[in-house]
Amino acid sequence: MERILLDQLQKAYYAEQVKSIKQLASMHSKQETEKILSEGTIFKGDIPAFRRLAIIYEKQKEYEKASNICASAMQYYTHFKMLASAADFAERKEKLLKRIK
């Protein structure tokens, strides 16, 4: 379910960015506008809920649930090419898997 809501957030952000960029298109050449559109429409925001929920589950010793949250975060961040954030959660998941064993 969280994936659907995050996708909606991404789509809303994208639509707003495109609208904004197109409003300023007269100030740039067509090539510049297209470059700005391709670079400026990727949502680069952090989703703190992933981290917080993983921490809550970890403190409750619910390592499997925390690991699942990390997997969801990794999938989301990878999908939107936010590889540093995905790597952070991969590291966290690795530590959790050690605790499960």
ROTI-347086 format. One record per atom (N, C-alpha, C): atom name; y, x, z; residue number from 1; residue in one letter. Coordinates in steps of 0.05 Angstrom, whole numbers, plus 5000, padded with zeros to 4 digits. Atoms other than C-alpha are relative to their C-alpha. Example, Ala and Ser with C-alpha at 12.3 -4.5 7.8 and 13.67 -1.06 7.14 Angstrom:
2
<atom:N | v:4976 | u:5018 | w:5000 | nr:1 | rest:A>
<atom:CA | v:4910 | u:5246 | w:5156 | nr:1 | rest:A>
<atom:C | v:5024 | u:5018 | w:5000 | nr:1 | rest:A>
<atom:N | v:4976 | u:4984 | w:4999 | nr:2 | rest:S>
<atom:CA | v:4979 | u:5273 | w:5143 | nr:2 | rest:S>
<atom:C | v:5022 | u:4985 | w:5014 | nr:2 | rest:S>
END
This chain:
101
<atom:N | v:4976 | u:5016 | w:5000 | nr:1 | rest:M>
<atom:CA | v:5000 | u:5000 | w:5000 | nr:1 | rest:M>
<atom:C | v:5025 | u:5017 | w:5000 | nr:1 | rest:M>
<atom:N | v:4976 | u:4983 | w:4999 | nr:2 | rest:E>
<atom:CA | v:5050 | u:5056 | w:5017 | nr:2 | rest:E>
<atom:C | v:5006 | u:5011 | w:4972 | nr:2 | rest:E>
<atom:N | v:4995 | u:4989 | w:5027 | nr:3 | rest:R>
<atom:CA | v:5041 | u:5083 | w:4946 | nr:3 | rest:R>
<atom:C | v:5017 | u:4981 | w:4983 | nr:3 | rest:R>
<atom:N | v:4984 | u:5020 | w:5015 | nr:4 | rest:I>
<atom:CA | v:5069 | u:5018 | w:4916 | nr:4 | rest:I>
<atom:C | v:5029 | u:5001 | w:5008 | nr:4 | rest:I>
<atom:N | v:4972 | u:5000 | w:4990 | nr:5 | rest:L>
<atom:CA | v:5131 | u:5020 | w:4959 | nr:5 | rest:L>
<atom:C | v:5014 | u:5026 | w:4992 | nr:5 | rest:L>
<atom:N | v:4988 | u:4975 | w:5008 | nr:6 | rest:L>
<atom:CA | v:5143 | u:5093 | w:4944 | nr:6 | rest:L>
<atom:C | v:5006 | u:5001 | w:4970 | nr:6 | rest:L>
<atom:N | v:4995 | u:5002 | w:5028 | nr:7 | rest:D>
<atom:CA | v:5136 | u:5080 | w:4870 | nr:7 | rest:D>
<atom:C | v:5024 | u:4983 | w:4994 | nr:7 | rest:D>
<atom:N | v:4977 | u:5017 | w:5004 | nr:8 | rest:Q>
<atom:CA | v:5187 | u:5025 | w:4876 | nr:8 | rest:Q>
<atom:C | v:5025 | u:5015 | w:5007 | nr:8 | rest:Q>
<atom:N | v:4977 | u:4983 | w:4993 | nr:9 | rest:L>
<atom:CA | v:5234 | u:5073 | w:4911 | nr:9 | rest:L>
<atom:C | v:5007 | u:5019 | w:4978 | nr:9 | rest:L>
<atom:N | v:4996 | u:4981 | w:5022 | nr:10 | rest:Q>
<atom:CA | v:5225 | u:5124 | w:4855 | nr:10 | rest:Q>
<atom:C | v:5012 | u:4986 | w:4976 | nr:10 | rest:Q>
<atom:N | v:4989 | u:5015 | w:5023 | nr:11 | rest:K>
<atom:CA | v:5238 | u:5071 | w:4801 | nr:11 | rest:K>
<atom:C | v:5028 | u:4992 | w:5005 | nr:11 | rest:K>
<atom:N | v:4973 | u:5009 | w:4994 | nr:12 | rest:A>
<atom:CA | v:5300 | u:5045 | w:4836 | nr:12 | rest:A>
<atom:C | v:5019 | u:5024 | w:4999 | nr:12 | rest:A>
<atom:N | v:4984 | u:4975 | w:5000 | nr:13 | rest:Y>
<atom:CA | v:5327 | u:5116 | w:4845 | nr:13 | rest:Y>
<atom:C | v:5005 | u:5008 | w:4971 | nr:13 | rest:Y>
<atom:N | v:4998 | u:4992 | w:5028 | nr:14 | rest:Y>
<atom:CA | v:5312 | u:5132 | w:4772 | nr:14 | rest:Y>
<atom:C | v:5019 | u:4982 | w:4985 | nr:14 | rest:Y>
<atom:N | v:4983 | u:5019 | w:5014 | nr:15 | rest:A>
<atom:CA | v:5346 | u:5069 | w:4746 | nr:15 | rest:A>
<atom:C | v:5030 | u:5004 | w:5008 | nr:15 | rest:A>
<atom:N | v:4973 | u:4995 | w:4991 | nr:16 | rest:E>
<atom:CA | v:5408 | u:5083 | w:4788 | nr:16 | rest:E>
<atom:C | v:5011 | u:5026 | w:4989 | nr:16 | rest:E>
<atom:N | v:4992 | u:4975 | w:5011 | nr:17 | rest:Q>
<atom:CA | v:5411 | u:5155 | w:4765 | nr:17 | rest:Q>
<atom:C | v:5007 | u:4998 | w:4970 | nr:17 | rest:Q>
<atom:N | v:4996 | u:5003 | w:5029 | nr:18 | rest:V>
<atom:CA | v:5405 | u:5136 | w:4691 | nr:18 | rest:V>
<atom:C | v:5026 | u:4984 | w:4996 | nr:18 | rest:V>
<atom:N | v:4975 | u:5016 | w:5003 | nr:19 | rest:K>
<atom:CA | v:5460 | u:5083 | w:4699 | nr:19 | rest:K>
<atom:C | v:5024 | u:5018 | w:5005 | nr:19 | rest:K>
<atom:N | v:4977 | u:4982 | w:4993 | nr:20 | rest:S>
<atom:CA | v:5506 | u:5134 | w:4732 | nr:20 | rest:S>
<atom:C | v:5005 | u:5021 | w:4978 | nr:20 | rest:S>
<atom:N | v:4997 | u:4980 | w:5020 | nr:21 | rest:I>
<atom:CA | v:5493 | u:5187 | w:4680 | nr:21 | rest:I>
<atom:C | v:5011 | u:4988 | w:4974 | nr:21 | rest:I>
<atom:N | v:4991 | u:5013 | w:5025 | nr:22 | rest:K>
<atom:CA | v:5503 | u:5139 | w:4622 | nr:22 | rest:K>
<atom:C | v:5030 | u:4992 | w:5002 | nr:22 | rest:K>
<atom:N | v:4972 | u:5007 | w:4997 | nr:23 | rest:Q>
<atom:CA | v:5570 | u:5117 | w:4651 | nr:23 | rest:Q>
<atom:C | v:5018 | u:5024 | w:4995 | nr:23 | rest:Q>
<atom:N | v:4985 | u:4976 | w:5005 | nr:24 | rest:L>
<atom:CA | v:5593 | u:5189 | w:4646 | nr:24 | rest:L>
<atom:C | v:4994 | u:5014 | w:4974 | nr:24 | rest:L>
<atom:N | v:5009 | u:4988 | w:5025 | nr:25 | rest:A>
<atom:CA | v:5562 | u:5202 | w:4578 | nr:25 | rest:A>
<atom:C | v:5023 | u:5008 | w:4981 | nr:25 | rest:A>
<atom:N | v:4978 | u:4994 | w:5018 | nr:26 | rest:S>
<atom:CA | v:5629 | u:5201 | w:4542 | nr:26 | rest:S>
<atom:C | v:5013 | u:5027 | w:5007 | nr:26 | rest:S>
<atom:N | v:4989 | u:4975 | w:4992 | nr:27 | rest:M>
<atom:CA | v:5648 | u:5264 | w:4580 | nr:27 | rest:M>
<atom:C | v:4983 | u:5024 | w:4991 | nr:27 | rest:M>
<atom:N | v:5019 | u:4978 | w:5008 | nr:28 | rest:H>
<atom:CA | v:5589 | u:5304 | w:4552 | nr:28 | rest:H>
<atom:C | v:4991 | u:4995 | w:4971 | nr:28 | rest:H>
<atom:N | v:5012 | u:5003 | w:5026 | nr:29 | rest:S>
<atom:CA | v:5558 | u:5317 | w:4485 | nr:29 | rest:S>
<atom:C | v:4973 | u:4985 | w:5003 | nr:29 | rest:S>
<atom:N | v:5026 | u:5015 | w:4998 | nr:30 | rest:K>
<atom:CA | v:5494 | u:5278 | w:4468 | nr:30 | rest:K>
<atom:C | v:4978 | u:5019 | w:5011 | nr:30 | rest:K>
<atom:N | v:5020 | u:4981 | w:4991 | nr:31 | rest:Q>
<atom:CA | v:5452 | u:5341 | w:4480 | nr:31 | rest:Q>
<atom:C | v:5004 | u:5005 | w:5030 | nr:31 | rest:Q>
<atom:N | v:4995 | u:4996 | w:4971 | nr:32 | rest:E>
<atom:CA | v:5485 | u:5353 | w:4548 | nr:32 | rest:E>
<atom:C | v:4991 | u:4976 | w:5016 | nr:32 | rest:E>
<atom:N | v:5007 | u:5024 | w:4986 | nr:33 | rest:T>
<atom:CA | v:5475 | u:5281 | w:4568 | nr:33 | rest:T>
<atom:C | v:4969 | u:4998 | w:5002 | nr:33 | rest:T>
<atom:N | v:5029 | u:5001 | w:4999 | nr:34 | rest:E>
<atom:CA | v:5401 | u:5284 | w:4549 | nr:34 | rest:E>
<atom:C | v:4989 | u:5021 | w:5019 | nr:34 | rest:E>
<atom:N | v:5009 | u:4979 | w:4981 | nr:35 | rest:K>
<atom:CA | v:5393 | u:5349 | w:4588 | nr:35 | rest:K>
<atom:C | v:5004 | u:4991 | w:5029 | nr:35 | rest:K>
<atom:N | v:4994 | u:5010 | w:4973 | nr:36 | rest:I>
<atom:CA | v:5426 | u:5318 | w:4649 | nr:36 | rest:I>
<atom:C | v:4981 | u:4978 | w:5008 | nr:36 | rest:I>
<atom:N | v:5019 | u:5021 | w:4994 | nr:37 | rest:L>
<atom:CA | v:5382 | u:5257 | w:4643 | nr:37 | rest:L>
<atom:C | v:4972 | u:5011 | w:5007 | nr:37 | rest:L>
<atom:N | v:5027 | u:4989 | w:4994 | nr:38 | rest:S>
<atom:CA | v:5319 | u:5299 | w:4641 | nr:38 | rest:S>
<atom:C | v:4999 | u:5015 | w:5026 | nr:38 | rest:S>
<atom:N | v:5000 | u:4985 | w:4975 | nr:39 | rest:E>
<atom:CA | v:5340 | u:5342 | w:4700 | nr:39 | rest:E>
<atom:C | v:5008 | u:4984 | w:5024 | nr:39 | rest:E>
<atom:N | v:4988 | u:5013 | w:4977 | nr:40 | rest:G>
<atom:CA | v:5377 | u:5293 | w:4743 | nr:40 | rest:G>
<atom:C | v:4988 | u:4974 | w:5009 | nr:40 | rest:G>
<atom:N | v:5012 | u:5026 | w:4993 | nr:41 | rest:T>
<atom:CA | v:5330 | u:5234 | w:4748 | nr:41 | rest:T>
<atom:C | v:4975 | u:5002 | w:5017 | nr:41 | rest:T>
<atom:N | v:5024 | u:4997 | w:4983 | nr:42 | rest:I>
<atom:CA | v:5274 | u:5263 | w:4790 | nr:42 | rest:I>
<atom:C | v:5008 | u:4997 | w:5029 | nr:42 | rest:I>
<atom:N | v:4995 | u:5005 | w:4971 | nr:43 | rest:F>
<atom:CA | v:5275 | u:5238 | w:4862 | nr:43 | rest:F>
<atom:C | v:4990 | u:5024 | w:5015 | nr:43 | rest:F>
<atom:N | v:5008 | u:4976 | w:4986 | nr:44 | rest:K>
<atom:CA | v:5275 | u:5299 | w:4906 | nr:44 | rest:K>
<atom:C | v:5003 | u:4996 | w:5030 | nr:44 | rest:K>
<atom:N | v:4997 | u:5006 | w:4972 | nr:45 | rest:G>
<atom:CA | v:5280 | u:5265 | w:4973 | nr:45 | rest:G>
<atom:C | v:4974 | u:5003 | w:5015 | nr:45 | rest:G>
<atom:N | v:5023 | u:4997 | w:4982 | nr:46 | rest:D>
<atom:CA | v:5234 | u:5279 | w:5030 | nr:46 | rest:D>
<atom:C | v:4994 | u:4973 | w:5013 | nr:46 | rest:D>
<atom:N | v:5008 | u:5025 | w:4988 | nr:47 | rest:I>
<atom:CA | v:5195 | u:5221 | w:5059 | nr:47 | rest:I>
<atom:C | v:4991 | u:5007 | w:5028 | nr:47 | rest:I>
<atom:N | v:5007 | u:4992 | w:4972 | nr:48 | rest:P>
<atom:CA | v:5197 | u:5234 | w:5135 | nr:48 | rest:P>
<atom:C | v:4977 | u:4984 | w:5012 | nr:48 | rest:P>
<atom:N | v:5021 | u:5017 | w:4988 | nr:49 | rest:A>
<atom:CA | v:5149 | u:5177 | w:5149 | nr:49 | rest:A>
<atom:C | v:4972 | u:5014 | w:4998 | nr:49 | rest:A>
<atom:N | v:5025 | u:4986 | w:5003 | nr:50 | rest:F>
<atom:CA | v:5091 | u:5219 | w:5122 | nr:50 | rest:F>
<atom:C | v:4996 | u:5019 | w:5024 | nr:50 | rest:F>
<atom:N | v:5002 | u:4980 | w:4979 | nr:51 | rest:R>
<atom:CA | v:5105 | u:5275 | w:5171 | nr:51 | rest:R>
<atom:C | v:4998 | u:4987 | w:5028 | nr:51 | rest:R>
<atom:N | v:4999 | u:5013 | w:4974 | nr:52 | rest:R>
<atom:CA | v:5120 | u:5230 | w:5230 | nr:52 | rest:R>
<atom:C | v:4973 | u:4986 | w:5006 | nr:52 | rest:R>
<atom:N | v:5025 | u:5014 | w:4996 | nr:53 | rest:L>
<atom:CA | v:5058 | u:5188 | w:5221 | nr:53 | rest:L>
<atom:C | v:4977 | u:5019 | w:5004 | nr:53 | rest:L>
<atom:N | v:5020 | u:4979 | w:4996 | nr:54 | rest:A>
<atom:CA | v:5014 | u:5250 | w:5214 | nr:54 | rest:A>
<atom:C | v:5001 | u:5011 | w:5028 | nr:54 | rest:A>
<atom:N | v:4996 | u:4989 | w:4973 | nr:55 | rest:I>
<atom:CA | v:5043 | u:5277 | w:5279 | nr:55 | rest:I>
<atom:C | v:4991 | u:4981 | w:5021 | nr:55 | rest:I>
<atom:N | v:5009 | u:5020 | w:4981 | nr:56 | rest:I>
<atom:CA | v:5032 | u:5212 | w:5315 | nr:56 | rest:I>
<atom:C | v:4970 | u:4999 | w:5002 | nr:56 | rest:I>
<atom:N | v:5030 | u:5001 | w:5000 | nr:57 | rest:Y>
<atom:CA | v:4959 | u:5209 | w:5294 | nr:57 | rest:Y>
<atom:C | v:4989 | u:5025 | w:5012 | nr:57 | rest:Y>
<atom:N | v:5010 | u:4975 | w:4989 | nr:58 | rest:E>
<atom:CA | v:4950 | u:5282 | w:5312 | nr:58 | rest:E>
<atom:C | v:5002 | u:5001 | w:5030 | nr:58 | rest:E>
<atom:N | v:4996 | u:5001 | w:4971 | nr:59 | rest:K>
<atom:CA | v:4978 | u:5272 | w:5382 | nr:59 | rest:K>
<atom:C | v:4980 | u:4981 | w:5013 | nr:59 | rest:K>
<atom:N | v:5020 | u:5019 | w:4989 | nr:60 | rest:Q>
<atom:CA | v:4930 | u:5214 | w:5391 | nr:60 | rest:Q>
<atom:C | v:4971 | u:5009 | w:4995 | nr:60 | rest:Q>
<atom:N | v:5026 | u:4988 | w:5007 | nr:61 | rest:K>
<atom:CA | v:4873 | u:5260 | w:5368 | nr:61 | rest:K>
<atom:C | v:4985 | u:4984 | w:4979 | nr:61 | rest:K>
<atom:N | v:5011 | u:5015 | w:5023 | nr:62 | rest:E>
<atom:CA | v:4862 | u:5214 | w:5307 | nr:62 | rest:E>
<atom:C | v:5003 | u:5018 | w:4976 | nr:62 | rest:E>
<atom:N | v:4997 | u:4980 | w:5021 | nr:63 | rest:Y>
<atom:CA | v:4852 | u:5274 | w:5262 | nr:63 | rest:Y>
<atom:C | v:4993 | u:4991 | w:4972 | nr:63 | rest:Y>
<atom:N | v:5008 | u:5011 | w:5026 | nr:64 | rest:E>
<atom:CA | v:4817 | u:5236 | w:5207 | nr:64 | rest:E>
<atom:C | v:5023 | u:4984 | w:4987 | nr:64 | rest:E>
<atom:N | v:4978 | u:5016 | w:5010 | nr:65 | rest:K>
<atom:CA | v:4875 | u:5187 | w:5201 | nr:65 | rest:K>
<atom:C | v:5024 | u:5018 | w:4992 | nr:65 | rest:K>
<atom:N | v:4978 | u:4981 | w:5007 | nr:66 | rest:A>
<atom:CA | v:4926 | u:5244 | w:5202 | nr:66 | rest:A>
<atom:C | v:4994 | u:5015 | w:4974 | nr:66 | rest:A>
<atom:N | v:5008 | u:4987 | w:5024 | nr:67 | rest:S>
<atom:CA | v:4887 | u:5279 | w:5148 | nr:67 | rest:S>
<atom:C | v:5003 | u:4982 | w:4976 | nr:67 | rest:S>
<atom:N | v:4996 | u:5019 | w:5022 | nr:68 | rest:N>
<atom:CA | v:4888 | u:5216 | w:5105 | nr:68 | rest:N>
<atom:C | v:5029 | u:4997 | w:4993 | nr:68 | rest:N>
<atom:N | v:4971 | u:5001 | w:5005 | nr:69 | rest:I>
<atom:CA | v:4964 | u:5212 | w:5113 | nr:69 | rest:I>
<atom:C | v:5008 | u:5024 | w:4984 | nr:69 | rest:I>
<atom:N | v:4993 | u:4976 | w:5014 | nr:70 | rest:C>
<atom:CA | v:4969 | u:5284 | w:5091 | nr:70 | rest:C>
<atom:C | v:4991 | u:4999 | w:4970 | nr:70 | rest:C>
<atom:N | v:5010 | u:5003 | w:5027 | nr:71 | rest:A>
<atom:CA | v:4926 | u:5269 | w:5030 | nr:71 | rest:A>
<atom:C | v:5018 | u:4982 | w:4983 | nr:71 | rest:A>
<atom:N | v:4982 | u:5019 | w:5014 | nr:72 | rest:S>
<atom:CA | v:4971 | u:5210 | w:5011 | nr:72 | rest:S>
<atom:C | v:5026 | u:5014 | w:4994 | nr:72 | rest:S>
<atom:N | v:4975 | u:4986 | w:5004 | nr:73 | rest:A>
<atom:CA | v:5033 | u:5254 | w:5020 | nr:73 | rest:A>
<atom:C | v:4996 | u:5021 | w:4977 | nr:73 | rest:A>
<atom:N | v:5005 | u:4980 | w:5021 | nr:74 | rest:M>
<atom:CA | v:5002 | u:5309 | w:4977 | nr:74 | rest:M>
<atom:C | v:4999 | u:4987 | w:4972 | nr:74 | rest:M>
<atom:N | v:5003 | u:5015 | w:5026 | nr:75 | rest:Q>
<atom:CA | v:4985 | u:5259 | w:4922 | nr:75 | rest:Q>
<atom:C | v:5028 | u:4991 | w:4991 | nr:75 | rest:Q>
<atom:N | v:4974 | u:5009 | w:5008 | nr:76 | rest:Y>
<atom:CA | v:5055 | u:5230 | w:4923 | nr:76 | rest:Y>
<atom:C | v:5018 | u:5023 | w:4991 | nr:76 | rest:Y>
<atom:N | v:4982 | u:4977 | w:5006 | nr:77 | rest:Y>
<atom:CA | v:5093 | u:5296 | w:4924 | nr:77 | rest:Y>
<atom:C | v:4991 | u:5014 | w:4974 | nr:77 | rest:Y>
<atom:N | v:5010 | u:4988 | w:5024 | nr:78 | rest:T>
<atom:CA | v:5048 | u:5325 | w:4870 | nr:78 | rest:T>
<atom:C | v:5007 | u:4983 | w:4975 | nr:78 | rest:T>
<atom:N | v:4993 | u:5018 | w:5022 | nr:79 | rest:H>
<atom:CA | v:5058 | u:5264 | w:4826 | nr:79 | rest:H>
<atom:C | v:5028 | u:5002 | w:4991 | nr:79 | rest:H>
<atom:N | v:4972 | u:4998 | w:5007 | nr:80 | rest:F>
<atom:CA | v:5133 | u:5273 | w:4829 | nr:80 | rest:F>
<atom:C | v:5009 | u:5029 | w:4999 | nr:80 | rest:F>
<atom:N | v:4995 | u:4971 | w:5004 | nr:81 | rest:K>
<atom:CA | v:5128 | u:5349 | w:4821 | nr:81 | rest:K>
<atom:C | v:5017 | u:5012 | w:5023 | nr:81 | rest:K>
<atom:N | v:4987 | u:4989 | w:4976 | nr:82 | rest:M>
<atom:CA | v:5153 | u:5363 | w:4892 | nr:82 | rest:M>
<atom:C | v:4979 | u:5018 | w:5013 | nr:82 | rest:M>
<atom:N | v:5022 | u:4984 | w:4993 | nr:83 | rest:L>
<atom:CA | v:5104 | u:5420 | w:4899 | nr:83 | rest:L>
<atom:C | v:5002 | u:5014 | w:5027 | nr:83 | rest:L>
<atom:N | v:4996 | u:4987 | w:4973 | nr:84 | rest:A>
<atom:CA | v:5134 | u:5454 | w:4961 | nr:84 | rest:A>
<atom:C | v:4992 | u:4980 | w:5022 | nr:84 | rest:A>
<atom:N | v:5007 | u:5021 | w:4980 | nr:85 | rest:S>
<atom:CA | v:5127 | u:5389 | w:5000 | nr:85 | rest:S>
<atom:C | v:4970 | u:4995 | w:5000 | nr:85 | rest:S>
<atom:N | v:5029 | u:5004 | w:5002 | nr:86 | rest:A>
<atom:CA | v:5056 | u:5379 | w:4974 | nr:86 | rest:A>
<atom:C | v:4985 | u:5023 | w:5013 | nr:86 | rest:A>
<atom:N | v:5012 | u:4977 | w:4988 | nr:87 | rest:A>
<atom:CA | v:5039 | u:5450 | w:4996 | nr:87 | rest:A>
<atom:C | v:5001 | u:4999 | w:5031 | nr:87 | rest:A>
<atom:N | v:4997 | u:5003 | w:4971 | nr:88 | rest:D>
<atom:CA | v:5066 | u:5436 | w:5066 | nr:88 | rest:D>
<atom:C | v:4978 | u:4982 | w:5011 | nr:88 | rest:D>
<atom:N | v:5020 | u:5019 | w:4991 | nr:89 | rest:F>
<atom:CA | v:5019 | u:5377 | w:5073 | nr:89 | rest:F>
<atom:C | v:4972 | u:5010 | w:4996 | nr:89 | rest:F>
<atom:N | v:5027 | u:4988 | w:5004 | nr:90 | rest:A>
<atom:CA | v:4960 | u:5415 | w:5044 | nr:90 | rest:A>
<atom:C | v:4994 | u:5019 | w:5023 | nr:90 | rest:A>
<atom:N | v:5004 | u:4982 | w:4977 | nr:91 | rest:E>
<atom:CA | v:4970 | u:5467 | w:5099 | nr:91 | rest:E>
<atom:C | v:4994 | u:4984 | w:5025 | nr:91 | rest:E>
<atom:N | v:5004 | u:5017 | w:4977 | nr:92 | rest:R>
<atom:CA | v:4975 | u:5413 | w:5152 | nr:92 | rest:R>
<atom:C | v:4972 | u:4987 | w:5000 | nr:92 | rest:R>
<atom:N | v:5026 | u:5012 | w:5003 | nr:93 | rest:K>
<atom:CA | v:4913 | u:5379 | w:5125 | nr:93 | rest:K>
<atom:C | v:4978 | u:5020 | w:5006 | nr:93 | rest:K>
<atom:N | v:5020 | u:4978 | w:4995 | nr:94 | rest:E>
<atom:CA | v:4874 | u:5445 | w:5127 | nr:94 | rest:E>
<atom:C | v:4997 | u:5004 | w:5030 | nr:94 | rest:E>
<atom:N | v:5002 | u:4997 | w:4971 | nr:95 | rest:K>
<atom:CA | v:4891 | u:5453 | w:5201 | nr:95 | rest:K>
<atom:C | v:4986 | u:4976 | w:5013 | nr:95 | rest:K>
<atom:N | v:5013 | u:5023 | w:4989 | nr:96 | rest:L>
<atom:CA | v:4870 | u:5382 | w:5215 | nr:96 | rest:L>
<atom:C | v:4970 | u:5000 | w:4995 | nr:96 | rest:L>
<atom:N | v:5028 | u:4999 | w:5007 | nr:97 | rest:L>
<atom:CA | v:4804 | u:5391 | w:5179 | nr:97 | rest:L>
<atom:C | v:4985 | u:5019 | w:5018 | nr:97 | rest:L>
<atom:N | v:5013 | u:4981 | w:4981 | nr:98 | rest:K>
<atom:CA | v:4789 | u:5451 | w:5224 | nr:98 | rest:K>
<atom:C | v:4996 | u:4987 | w:5027 | nr:98 | rest:K>
<atom:N | v:5003 | u:5014 | w:4974 | nr:99 | rest:R>
<atom:CA | v:4801 | u:5407 | w:5285 | nr:99 | rest:R>
<atom:C | v:4978 | u:4979 | w:4999 | nr:99 | rest:R>
<atom:N | v:5021 | u:5021 | w:5003 | nr:100 | rest:I>
<atom:CA | v:4755 | u:5353 | w:5258 | nr:100 | rest:I>
<atom:C | v:4972 | u:5013 | w:5004 | nr:100 | rest:I>
<atom:N | v:5026 | u:4985 | w:4998 | nr:101 | rest:K>
<atom:CA | v:4698 | u:5405 | w:5254 | nr:101 | rest:K>
<atom:C | v:4997 | u:5010 | w:5027 | nr:101 | rest:K>
END
